[in-house]
């Protein structure tokens, strides 16, 4: 229950409004089914329906089968209502034929705002429109897919209008957050793109380029967001927060100058955190949590991924963040080719040693357009997409079976919770005043995990042995 509004869609709505178009937004976050779109179409009676995938969410890059099916269903509804359908998503770009065969009229390929505005302008104009002049577009002519010239990405991000926050009902978001977490969090971005070369990370929109907003522009939006939505917390959803040299220090200065501090979390790299006194400036600007792509404690796995970071930097950055009062989240990735059981144990030991505040675990996922995908595509066995975010299936021939990695996923979480509970117990013994309902509940949950952990460890060992025996057999 950490729902965030569709930020990419809000940017698109804000951009179209700035161009003079009337825009209505149907948010599907809390929808029970795709059918709810029909009510919005019946109410607004639009000429154009844009099915817009949020580009600031990693799950959208994963092109979940469930998301694709929802897009097909909504396309059908819009077409039956006589609307022109425009699609923007990584999956649509990778599988144009599938989307056109389900009724889509246009697919935006690349950064969307300018392409969408030019397309809408042309489609709503009374005179004939030369669609081939719009860069960054795909469509069909006599059954053949046509792609126009690529669209250049926007370099000066300050020129973009702020997201159309008034177009979305924030009440269910606020209620969900308050009920589950006692605070209300909203999402922002300060950058677009990533210049690093992790070979499993797809970059269908921005490629290797990286552009950033000025701290002044970001702080202006923070102040406006505080005025209209009153968030208690911000998630900066950038791939990398504050990569540009000197940016974090300048951001810290502008935040303090305008009394704009709002607690936030962000994503970064362990090597960048160790530069320019960045961690101190993050803490000063209001940062509560930094998530890092730790991935693995095996240096040869990090090198194979082309991460450009070291295990030593993971330990060092974690220690420095925690000493500055900033929580740490680890992204972990199991199953990368070449990872051994010893490497897995090293990763578990790293989690135990560093004791991050949160962990997120996945298995290596071959995204189209990546070097990793090209490496393993010959081993893909029919299934090229997860059905949903909890699928965790290994879609190529890994070192171990998919059942092993699913069990390993559960085991890692259980071990992590037990380790954290032991630390919490020590703290409560030393500082009894720290006892509260949350700590007691956490200890009770950890007791359950401790009791069920041996059986799960046995299953992991059994699945590893079984897979090894089959391969040797």
N, C-alpha and C positions, 0 to 999 in steps of 0.2 A: 504493500500500500504506500508507494511513493509515486503517485501520478503527477505528471507534469503536462501542462498544455502543449499543443503542437506548435512549437516555436517557429519552425520553418514555414508553416501555413500562415501563422500570424504575420511573419515578415512579408509573405506574398500578398496577403490581404492589405497590409499597410502600404505596400508599393503600388498596388492597383488603385487604391483610394487616392493616393497622391497624384496618379495620372488622370483622375476624374471619373473613375468607374464606380458604380454602385456594387457593393460586395456584401454578401451574406455568408456567414461561416457556420457550417454544421460540424460540430466537434464529436468524434466517435468514441472518445475515451471511455465514457460511462454507458455507451449504448449496449443494449441487450442483444441486438442483432443488426444486420445491415438494413433491415426493413425500415428502421427509423429514418433513414435518408429519404425514403419516399414521402414521409410527412413534410420534411423540409422542402422538398421539390414542389409538392402540392401547395405549400404555403407561399413560397417565394416566386414560383414559376419562372426560373431563370432561363436565359437563352443558352448559357454555357455552364457546364458542371466541370470543375477541376478537382480531380482526385489527387491529393497532394501528400506525398510521403514526407514525414518530418526528417530533414537531412541532418539534424543535430542529435541523433539517437543511434547508438551503435547497432541496435536490433534491426533498424531499417536496412543497414548494409547487408544483414544476414539473409534477407529476402525469404522470410518464413513462408512456408506453403500456405498457412492459414491466412496470412496477409494478402497473398496473391489471390486466393479464392474470394476473399472479401472484396478486393478491387474489381474482380470479374463480376460479382453479384451487383455491386453498386453501378458499374458501367451499364449493365443490362437494364437496371431501373431507370437510369437517366436517359438511355436511348429510347425506351418505351414511352417516356414522357416528352420526346421530341427535342431533347437537348443535345448539343454538340459536347462530346466528352474529350477532355484533355487530361493526360496522365503525366505525373512527374514522380519517378521513383527509380532507384538503382536497378531494381528487378525488371521494370519495364524497359529500361535502356539495354539490359543484357538479353532480354527475351521479347524483342519487338513483335515478332510474329504471333506469339501467344496473346499479347494484349490486343493487337489489331484483329485477330480472329474472334475475340470476344467483344468487339464493337467499338473499341477506342478509335477516335478520329485522329488524334495527334498525341505524340509522346515527346516531352521535353527532355533533351539529352544535355546534361551539363547544368551549370548554375541557372536557376529558373527565372528569377524576377524579371529581368529585361526581356528574355524570350517570351515569357507569358504575357507581358504588357503589350509587346509588339503584335503578338498573335491575336490577343483579344481586340486590340485596336482595329486590326484588319478584318476580323470576323464580324465585328459590329458595324463596320463602315458600310454606307449605302452603296458605294461603288465597288467595282471588281477589285479583288485583292490578290496580289502575287505572293502566294505563301512561300514560294521558293526563295524569296528575299530575306526571310526570317532565319537568322543563324541559330543553331542549336536545336533543330527540330527534326522529327521523323514523322512520316505519314505514308499512306498507301496511294498508288496510282495504278489502276487496272491490275490490282493484286500484287504489285511489286512495291517493296519498301523503298522509300526515297529518304535520304538523310541530307539535310542542308549543311552548309559549312559550320565548323565548330564555333561555339560562342566563347569569346574571351571572358575570363572571370573578372569580376568587379575588383578593382585595385583600391579604390578610395572608399572604404566601408563607412566612413562618417557621413557620406552623401546619402546613404540609405535612410528612409524614414524608419522610425522606431516601430516595433511590432504593434499590430492593432489589438492591444489588450482589451479594449472595450468590446471587441467583437465576440469574445468568448465568456461564457458564464463561469466565473471562478468559484462560485459557492460550493459546488460539490468537491472541488479540489481542496478548498479550505477546510471543509467538514471532514474529509478523509484524512488529511494531514493532522488536524487537531485531535481527532479521535484516536488515531494510532500513535502519533509522535508528540502531541502536545505543542506543536508549532506548525507554521504554514510556510512552505518553501516554494519558490518560483524559480524559473530557469532563465538564464541570459547567456549570450555568447559575446566574446570580445574579439574573436578571430574567425578566419575561415581557412581551412587547409592545414597541411602538415608537411614539412620538408624532409622528414626522416624516411628511412627505407625499410622498415620492418616488412619482411616479404610476405606476411600473411594478411596485411592490412590493405583493404581495397580503397581506392581513391577515385571513384567514378566521376565525381563532380569537379574536384579542384586539382587532381593530379598532385604533383610535387610542390605546387606553389603555396605560399603562406602570406596572408595579408591580415593586418591588425587594425582595430579601431584605436583612436587616441584615448588615453586615460580620461581626458576631459569629456569626450563623448560618452564613454562608458559610465562615468559618474553622473552625468546629466540624466541618463536613462535610469540609473539606480534611484536618483532623487524623485524622478517622475513616477517610477514604479512604487516607491514607498508612499507617494501621495495618493495614487489611484487604487492600489491593491493591498497595501500594508503587509507585505511579507515579513516574516520573522527571520528568514534565511534565504540565501540565494545559492543555486547550483550553477556555476559557470561550466557550461557543457562543451567548452572548447576541447579539441583533441589534445592540445597543449596550452596551458595558461601561461602567458607572459614569456614567450620564447624570445621576443625581440630584446636585444641587450638594453638594459636600463629601464625596461617597461615597468617591471614590478615596483622598483623604487619610485618611479614617477607616479604610478597608480597610488601607492601608499601616500605620497605627498598630497595628491589631489583629493583623495578620500578624507584625509585629516583636515585639509584646508576648507572643505565644504561640509564638514561634520556629516559625512555620508556613510559612515561605517554601518554595514549590515553583515552579520555573520554569514560566512560562505564556505562552500567546498569547491574544489577544483581538481583537475587532472594535470599531472606534470611528469617529468622524467627525472630519475634519480641523479643523472649527471648535471642537469640544469639547476636542480635545487641546491647543489653544492657550489654554485657560482654567485658572485656579486652580492653576497649577503642576502640572497633572495628569501631564505626562510625567515629571517628576522623581519623583513619588509612584509612578507605575507602575514605574519602574526600581527604586526602593527596595523595592517589594513583590515583585519577582521577575519582572517582565514581560520576556520575551525578544523577542517579535514582536507587532506591531500591524498588523492588516489594515485598510485604509481603502477606502471606495468612491470611488476617484479618478474612475472612469468615462470621463472625456473631458477633453482640454485645451482644448476649445472652450466658452467661457463661455455662449454662446447655447444649446448643447446641455444643459449643466447646468441652465440656467434653464428650458428646456423640460421637463426631467425633474422640475422643482420640488425639486431637491436642497437648495437653501438653503446651498450652499457655493460658494467661489470657487477659481479656478485658483491664485491667489496663496496661498491657505490650504493647498492641496496641497503647493506648494513649501516653504512655511514650516514646516508640521508635519513633513514628511519630513526636512528639515534638522535640526530640533530633536530628533526621535526618534533619528536616526543619531548626533548629537553626544552623546546620552545613552546610547549603546551599545545601543539597541533596534533590532532589525531591522524592516523595513517591507515589507508586502505590499500590492500594488495590485490591486484589482478593476477591470478595464477592460471597457467595454461598447461594442461597435461596432454600427452599423446603426440607431441611433435616428433617427426621422424628422427630416429637416433637416440631418443630418450630411453634410458634403461631403468630397471627397478631401483638400482643404486641412486640414479639421478632423482627419482621420485622421493626416496627416503631423504636425500639431501634437501629437497624442497620442503618437505615436512619439517626437517630440523631447522631450516631457515625461518619458517613460520614460528616455530617454538622459541627460537633464539630472539627474533625481532619482536615477537608478540604484537603484531599490528592490531588496530582496534576493529577492523572489519576485513573480510576477505570476499572475493568474488572468484568463482572457479568455472572454467570452461575447458573444453577439449578443442584441439586444433581444428579449425573450420575452413575448408577451402573455398574462398570467395573468388568468383570469376574476375579475371583481370589481374590477378596477383601472380607473382613468381611461384609462390607456394602452390597455387592451383595448378599451374602448368607442370609442376613437379609431380603431383599426385593424381592428376586427372585420369591417367590410364588405369588407376586402381579404384576409381569411383564405381560403385556397384549399383547403378540404377537410381539411387536416392541422391539427389544433388542439393537438397535443401532440408533444413529441419522443419518439422510441422509447426512447432511452437517453441518458445524460448526455453522450455524445460525438457526438450527432446534429448539433448546431449549424446546423440548418436555419432559414432565415428563413421564417416562416410567414405573413408579409404582404408586400406589395409594397414592398421596400426600395429604397434609392437604387441599389444594385447587386444582382447575382445571388447566390443562395446559394453558388455555387461561388467567387465572389469573396471572400466573407466567410470561407469555409473556408480558402482560400489565405492570406488576410490573417492569420487566426489562426495558421497555421503560420509565416508570415513574421515576425510579431511575436515569437514565441517564439525563432526563430533569431536575429533581430537582438539580442534581449535577452541571449541566451547569449554571442553574440560580443562585445557591449559589456562584459559582466561579465568575460569572459575577458581582454580588453585591460586592464581595471583590475587583475585578478589578476596578469597578467604584469608590469605596472609595479611592483606590490607585491613580487613575488618578486625582481625585479631590485634593488629598494631594500632588501629584507629577505630574503636567501637562506635564513635559518633557518626561514622560514615554509613552505618546500617540504615537501609531504607527498604521500602516495599520492592523497588526495582532490583536491588541487590539480592534480596531474599528469593525473589522469583527466579533470578538468574542462577542462583545456587541450586534451587530445586530442579530447574531444567538441566543443569550440568550433571546432577546426580543421575537423572534418567539417561543422559548420553553416556555417562561412565558405565552404567549397567549394561547398556546395549552395544557398547563399543567392541568388546571381545568377540562377539558373534560376527560383527561386521568385518573385523580384522581377519578372522578366520575365513570368511567368504572371499575377501580380497586375495588372501594367500592361495586359497583353493583355485580361484579363477586364473591367477597368474601361473600356477603349476599346471593346471589343465591345458592352458593355451600353449605353454612351453612344450608339454608332452606331445600335443597334437602336431606342433610344428616339427619336432624332432622325429615323430612317428612317420 
